[in-house]
């Protein structure tokens, strides 16, 4: 499902940076990173894993140091503060070496095969590759019912507000060329609301994008960090901020 024209001609990409925010993920990181590494090596994707330890209180940093012995493409960094999901992702984006990136969760909820699919779509010339769990071919496994309801309502609101044919804007797992990340700065969202700030800005600022079905499964280790009660007003703020840019900035921030 393609939603705008790809960049033409596309610059060949050299390195795919996976930015992985991690807070207290000592149990989840080893299987997540091993699966990603095995898949990327098998598929021949040049890559690095920029795992951001965001103020963990457990052995996350020690585990990352141990994993470096078996995963040579692992490039962990420590966000010394202030903390927050959005701040950790931006810290990772600031430290990545790649000319393309994907934001991936540390809890193995995102499929390594889907990340490879993103890389290929970016190499076709698309500037953004957005996955949807809620189109034909997509799937969710063990999604908590209350969160699922809130998710669908939030995405319906965003879809209507921006007149978008995209129904999974809130999912963090998306991929971008570096030019998009640089063109969407500065980022305002310090928390999970960054997951809507980046794609909405990219769309509003005129970067090309496409949608592909992806799968999602609930974490097997640790606890979810997203707190719905705390995030509602923050998501709303970011959505309205980008909406104001879309309709009132007279194109000042669109790609040149």
ZAMARGU-4260 file (C-alpha; in steps of 0.2 Angstrom, whole numbers, plus 5000, padded with zeros to 4 digits):
<rodrens>
0) 5000/5000/5000 | 5009/5015/4994 | 5004/5032/4999 | 5015/5045/4990 | 5029/5044/4977
5) 5046/5038/4982 | 5061/5049/4981 | 5069/5049/4964 | 5082/5044/4961 | 5086/5035/4978
10) 5103/5037/4986 | 5109/5019/4990 | 5109/5016/5008 | 5125/5010/5017 | 5120/5006/5035
15) 5104/5003/5045 | 5104/5009/5063 | 5092/5001/5074 | 5088/5012/5089 | 5082/5002/5104
20) 5078/5012/5120 | 5080/5001/5135 | 5075/5004/5153 | 5076/4989/5165 | 5077/4976/5151
25) 5090/4964/5157 | 5079/4949/5153 | 5072/4955/5137 | 5088/4961/5128 | 5097/4945/5125
30) 5084/4936/5115 | 5079/4952/5106 | 5096/4956/5100 | 5101/4938/5096 | 5086/4936/5085
35) 5089/4953/5076 | 5107/4949/5074 | 5104/4932/5067 | 5091/4939/5055 | 5101/4953/5049
40) 5117/4943/5046 | 5106/4930/5036 | 5098/4943/5025 | 5114/4953/5022 | 5108/4969/5030
45) 5123/4981/5035 | 5118/4987/5052 | 5122/4993/5070 | 5111/4991/5086 | 5111/5007/5095
50) 5104/5001/5112 | 5101/5016/5124 | 5101/5012/5142 | 5089/5025/5149 | 5093/5025/5168
55) 5091/5006/5171 | 5091/5001/5189 | 5094/4983/5185 | 5109/4974/5175 | 5104/4981/5158
60) 5121/4990/5155 | 5131/4975/5161 | 5121/4963/5150 | 5124/4974/5135 | 5143/4974/5139
65) 5142/4955/5139 | 5132/4954/5123 | 5145/4964/5114 | 5156/4949/5114 | 5144/4939/5103
70) 5136/4953/5093 | 5150/4964/5085 | 5137/4976/5078 | 5130/4981/5095 | 5134/4999/5100
75) 5126/5003/5117 | 5126/5020/5124 | 5120/5027/5141 | 5108/5041/5142 | 5113/5049/5159
80) 5098/5060/5159 | 5085/5067/5159 | 5076/5051/5155 | 5060/5046/5146 | 5056/5035/5131
85) 5056/5050/5119 | 5073/5057/5126 | 5081/5039/5125 | 5076/5037/5107 | 5082/5055/5102
90) 5098/5051/5111 | 5100/5035/5101 | 5096/5045/5085 | 5110/5057/5089 | 5122/5043/5091
95) 5118/5033/5076 | 5130/5030/5062 | 5118/5025/5049 | 5110/5034/5034 | 5094/5025/5039
100) 5086/5020/5055 | 5072/5010/5063 | 5065/5012/5081 | 5063/4995/5088 | 5057/4990/5105
105) 5068/4980/5117 | 5055/4968/5122 | 5055/4957/5106 | 5037/4963/5102 | 5043/4969/5084
110) 5048/4956/5071 | 5066/4956/5064 | 5059/4950/5047 | 5048/4966/5047 | 5064/4977/5051
115) 5072/4969/5035 | 5056/4973/5025 | 5058/4991/5031 | 5076/4991/5025 | 5071/4985/5008
120) 5057/4998/5006 | 5069/5012/5011 | 5081/5005/4998 | 5067/5006/4985 | 5068/5025/4987
125) 5055/5028/5001 | 5060/5040/5014 | 5049/5033/5027 | 5042/5015/5030 | 5027/5013/5041
130) 5021/4997/5048 | 5003/4993/5052 | 4997/4979/5063 | 4979/4983/5058 | 4979/4980/5039
135) 4977/4964/5029 | 4993/4954/5032 | 4996/4962/5049 | 4994/4954/5066 | 4994/4956/5085
140) 4997/4943/5098 | 4991/4944/5116 | 4987/4963/5115 | 4979/4968/5132 | 4961/4972/5128
145) 4960/4990/5136 | 4976/4995/5128 | 4970/4989/5111 | 4954/4999/5113 | 4963/5015/5118
150) 4975/5012/5103 | 4961/5010/5090 | 4952/5026/5097 | 4968/5036/5097 | 4973/5031/5079
155) 4955/5034/5073 | 4957/5052/5080 | 4974/5055/5072 | 4967/5048/5055 | 4953/5060/5055
160) 4962/5075/5062 | 4976/5073/5048 | 4965/5065/5034 | 4977/5051/5033 | 4975/5033/5026
165) 4987/5027/5040 | 4979/5018/5054 | 4993/5013/5066 | 5002/5030/5068 | 5005/5027/5087
170) 5016/5012/5085 | 5035/5016/5088 | 5041/5003/5076 | 5044/5013/5060 | 5059/5017/5049
175) 5066/5032/5041 | 5081/5039/5030 | 5092/5050/5040 | 5087/5065/5030 | 5070/5063/5037
180) 5076/5062/5055 | 5086/5078/5052 | 5072/5087/5043 | 5060/5084/5057 | 5071/5091/5071
185) 5070/5098/5084 | 5060/5084/5093 | 5048/5090/5107 | 5041/5074/5114 | 5051/5067/5129
190) 5040/5052/5132 | 5030/5039/5121 | 5022/5054/5112 | 5038/5054/5101 | 5030/5039/5092
195) 5017/5051/5084 | 5028/5066/5083 | 5041/5059/5070 | 5029/5051/5058 | 5017/5065/5058
200) 5030/5078/5056 | 5038/5068/5041 | 5021/5067/5033 | 5017/5085/5035 | 5034/5091/5030
205) 5032/5081/5013 | 5043/5066/5014 | 5038/5051/5004 | 5031/5036/5014 | 5023/5019/5012
210) 5014/5007/5023 | 5017/4988/5025 | 5009/4975/5036 | 5018/4970/5052 | 5016/4959/5066
215) 5017/4962/5085 | 5017/4951/5100 | 5016/4955/5118 | 5032/4955/5129 | 5038/4939/5138
220) 5050/4947/5150 | 5049/4963/5161 | 5034/4975/5162 | 5027/4987/5149 | 5033/5005/5152
225) 5018/5014/5143 | 5006/5021/5156 | 4990/5026/5147 | 4984/5038/5160 | 4999/5048/5160
230) 5001/5049/5141 | 4984/5055/5135 | 4986/5074/5136 | 5004/5072/5130 | 4999/5063/5114
235) 4985/5076/5111 | 4998/5090/5113 | 5010/5083/5100 | 4996/5080/5088 | 4989/5097/5090
240) 5006/5105/5088 | 5009/5096/5072 | 4992/5100/5066 | 4995/5118/5069 | 5011/5117/5058
245) 5001/5108/5044 | 4988/5121/5043 | 4995/5137/5049 | 5014/5137/5046 | 5012/5141/5027
250) 5024/5128/5023 | 5039/5136/5032 | 5045/5119/5038 | 5042/5108/5023 | 5057/5100/5015
255) 5066/5111/5003
</rodrens>
